[in-house]
């Protein structure tokens, strides 16, 4: 699952507004909006601040490489 829908789903499941999430994570409302809209360039430390509330963090995963 991509980060944007994961964050939005978790936030809604917990009954939080975007403002609530921003305050609890210590980030700006604009950042939460950008994150949920899938903005391509975001600070990973701030993404992890939000994910920490859900017991998660951004990490490296191995991607399958398909030989052509």
N, C-alpha and C positions, 0 to 999 in steps of 0.2 A: 504494500500500500504506500502511496506517496504521502509526504509529510502534510501537505495542505489539507486533504480530506480527513486525515487521521486527527489532526489538531481540532478541526471544526467538529467532527463527530464526538470526540472526547469532551470538548467544551460543552456542547449541547446536552450530551448525556448527563453531565454533572449540573446542568441547569445554570451555567455561567453565561453572562453576556461577554461580548468582546472586551468591554471596559473592565468587568470583573477579572477576566483572565489577565489582562495587561497589568492590573494592580497587583494581583497575587504573584505574578512572575517578575514584577519589577521592570517591565518594558513599557514602551509607549503604545497607545492605542493604534497609532498609524502602523507600527510594526506588526501588530496582531492582524490588522486588516490586510496588509501586504502579504503576510505569511499565508493566511487563509485563501487569498486570491492566487496563490502560486507564483508570486514574484520570483524570478530566477536568481536574483542577487540579494542575499540576506546574510547577516552576520551569524555564523554558526554558534557563537557563544550565547547569543540571544535566543536562537532557536532552542538550544539546550536548556536555557533557563525555563522556557515554557514546557518542554518535554519532561523536565525534572518533576513537574507537578503531577505528571501521569506515570511516573516511575520508568521513564524511557530516556534515551539519549541518541543523538546522531552517531552513527558508527560506519565503519567501512565494511562492505559486504563484497564477496567475490562474485563477479559477473561471469556468466557463461560466455565463452568465446566460441563463435561458430566459424569453422574453417570454410573458406569459399573455394 
